[in-house]
Amino acid sequence: MISSTETRIDNGNGHFISANWFRPEGEVQAAVLIVPAMGVPQRYYAPFATWLAERGYLVATFDYVGMGQSRNGHLRDLNVDILDWARHDCSTMLSLVVNAAGGKPLYWIGHSLGGQILPFVEGAERISKVLTIATGSGYWRENTAELRRRVWLLWFLVAPLVTPLAGYFPGKRLGMVGDLPKGVINQWRRWCLDPEYAVGAEGADVRDAYSAVRTPITSISFTDDEMMSGRNTESLHSFYRQAEKRFKRIAPADVGEKNIGHFGFFKPQYEQSLWHDVLLPELA
């Protein structure tokens, strides 16, 4: 039976993050780093990580600073943004997983935000393959019609008014995304208001960082994603100009399911239809 081991890790930026390691009972055939979506705690990915470990993969999950098990103290006292999460939290985790892999292939599985921030991660060239799950640009005008109505309220009214008053974004109380450090919500807002998302908001250095990625990328997205439209997915992945890219855009009916959505992929109910039939061939 697979069990997880939690470790507290110095992220090199004055903070400690929580990581959980899922180790196979036999020989490790490859390593996987699961990089979470915005506001999603690492425990959400535990069933998926356990399933991978049962099949011979060494798997690591973690929480960004201020999120889940990496939340220490009050968020209003935390001065970090999304780039800090990538450059420190993700870079630290990647380095540890590379060392633990012992020369075996290493896969980056990024859920939503986890597929957006790869270009800012130190050592990303050591990744064998990237799989992005429900990942796309957050540009609000290209969001699904259902989401556009809600994010207009979030970006133009709620976030700019509430964040300065609270000193952080109290999303849990508001039923929006979850609690986020002020630097994260403010940067994310800038990205989502720009037609070119992070590339447009941050400038030439970020554009170059995306273009510098050469690791093969497989994008797995879903036609019933309530957040990311097909256009969002295409836009974000177009910034990876020099990476070999494959797109798997899946309708639930294609895999015998009624719905999947933005968060569905990692639910155990999709073990056969998505984990086994869609994901495993990508790790071969």
N, C-alpha and C positions, 0 to 999 in steps of 0.2 A: 504493500500500500504506500502511495506517495504522500509524504508530509512536507510542509514548508518550514523553512527556518528564517526567522526575521533577524536582520542585522541593522545596526545604526551606523551610518556612513557619513564621514566628513566630506562635504561637497566642495571643499576648497574655497568657499566664499563666506565662511563664518557661520555656516549652518550645518545641521545634521539632517539627513533624510533617512526614511525607513525603506528598506528593501526586503523582499521575500524571495527565497531561493527554493526552487522545486527541482529536486535531483532524481534522476532515474535510478532504479535499483542496479541495473547492469551498466554496460559500457555506454558512454556518451557518444552519440553519433553526430550531434551538432548542438549549438547553443542558440537561444532565442531571447531577445530583450523585448519585452512588451512595453510600449511607450503610451501612456494614457491620454485620453481625451480631456478637454477642459472640464474641470469640476468633477471628474469621475475618479473615485478612489481605487487603489490597486486591488482591493478585495473583490471588486466586480469582475476582475479577470482571473481570479483564483481557480474556478472550475476549468476554464480553458487551459490555464497553465498546468494544472494537474493532469489533464488529458494528454497534453504534449509530453510531459515527463513520463507518463506511462508508456509512451512510444519511443523513449530513448533520448529525449531532448532535455538538456539542462536549461531551465527557464528562470528568468529573473523578472520580477515586477517591482515597481517602486511608486512612491508618491512624491510629486513635486513639493518643494519647500512651501509650507503653509497649507498643504492639502492633506487630507486623510491622516495617516499615521505620522506624517511629517509636519504636522501642525503643532507648534510649541509656542505658547503665549498668544497674545491677541494680534489679529491680523493688522490692526491699525498701526502696530509698531514694526511691521515687516516692510522693508524697502526693497522689493524685487519686481522684475517684470518678466515677460515671456522669454526674452533673450537670455536673462539670467538662468531661467529654468533649463534652457537648451545648453548654454555654454558651461554651466556648472553641474546641475543635477544630471542631465543626460550624458554629458562628457565623462563624468565620474563613473556613472553606471556602465557606460560602454567600455571604458578601460578595464573595469573589474570583470565584465563578462568576457572580454577578449582574453584576459589572463586565465580565467576559469575554463575557457573552451579548449585551451591547450593545443591550438593549431587546427581544431575542427572548424567547419563552416559556421558562420555567425549570421543570424537573420534578425533584422529589425522589423518588428510588426508594430506599426504606428496607427493608432486609432484616432481619426479626426485630427486634432492638434498634433498628435504624435507623428503624423505623416507630413505636417507642414514645417516642422522646425529642424529637420535633418540637416539643412545646409549650415546651421550655426553650431553644430556639434563637432568638437575636436576629435579627430581619429576616425571620422566617418568612412574614410577610404578603406578601413579594415573590415567593413561589413561586406558579406558575400552577396546579399540580396536584401532589398527593401520591399516589404509588402505594406501598402497603405490600405486601411479599412475605413470606408465611409469618409474619405478625406477629400477636401476641396477648399477653394477660396471661401472666405467668409463674407465677401463683398455683398452687402445687404440687398442691393437691387437685383442680384442674380440668385438670391435665396429662393426657395420654393414660395409660391403665392401665400400659402398658409403661414409661413414663418415671417414673411415680409411685414405683415400687419403687426406682428408682435415685436420684431426687432426695431421697427420705427420708433415705437414707444420706448424701448430699452435705450437705444443709442441717442435719441434726440431729447428725451425727457428724463427718464428714470436715472440712468447712469450719471449724467453730468450734474444732476441735482443731489442725488442721495450720496454719492461717493465722497464729495468734500465734507458733507455734514457728518457722516459716520466715520470717516478716515479709512474706510475700506468699502468693498461692495457687499452689502448684506443680502446676497442673493437667496440664501436659504429661507429667510423670513419672507422675501418677496415672491418666492416660487419661480425664480429666474436663475438658471445655471448653477447657483451655489455661491457660497462665500468666496470672495477673491480679494487678494491684495490690491491696493489702489493702483500700483504700478502695472499690474497685469490687466485689470479692467480698462485702464486708460489707454494702454498700448493696443490692446485688442480692439477697442473702439476705433482708434485711428486706422487700424488695418481694415476693419470692416466697412469703413466709410470711403475707402479708396478703391477705385475700379481695379487696380492691380494689387490689392491686398497688401501684404507685408512688403512686397517689392516696390510698390508705388509709395507707400508711407515712409519707408526707411531709406530709399535711395539707391544709388549706383552700387555701393558695396554689397548690399543684400541681393541685388540682381546678379552680380558677379558670383556671389556665394551659391545661389541656385544653379547658375550655369556651370559651376565648377564640379558639381556632383556627377560622377560617372558610374556609380553603382547601379546595376539593373534594378528597375522598379516595376512591380506589378500592382496596379490599382484595382481594388475590389470595391465596387460601389453598387448601390441598390436603387431600383427605379421607384421604390416607395419610401425612400429616405425623406423624412419630414423636414429635414434641415438643409441638406446639400442637394442642389439640383445637378443635373447632368452638366450644365454650363459651369457651375462651381467647380466640379471635378476636373473638367477639361482645362479650365483657366489655371488652376493651381499647378497641375502637372505640366502645363506648357512652359513654366518657368524652369523646369529641369531640362534645359535645352540639349545637353550633351549626354544625358542618361538614356540607355535603352529602356523603352517603356512598353508595357502591355496593359491593356485595359480589359477588365472583366466586369461588365455592367449587367447585373443580374436582376431579373424580375422574379418575385417570389414564386410564381407559377413555374418558372424554369427549373426550380429545384424542389417542386412539390410542396411548397409552403404557401400559406395565405398571406403572411406579412413578415417583414424583417425589420425595416426601418433603420434609423441611425445607430441604435444601440443593440439591435438584435443579434448581430453576428456572434457575440461572445456569450450568449445564453446557451445553457446545456441542451435545450430542446433542439438546437440546430447541429448537434454533434455529427449526425450522419450526413445531412444535406449540405452543410457548409464546411464544417471542420474536416470531415473525412473526404468528401467528394470534391470540394473546391480548394481547400487550403493545402492538404497533404501533398497533392501533386506539385505544388509550387515549392515545396521544401525538399523535393526529391533530388 
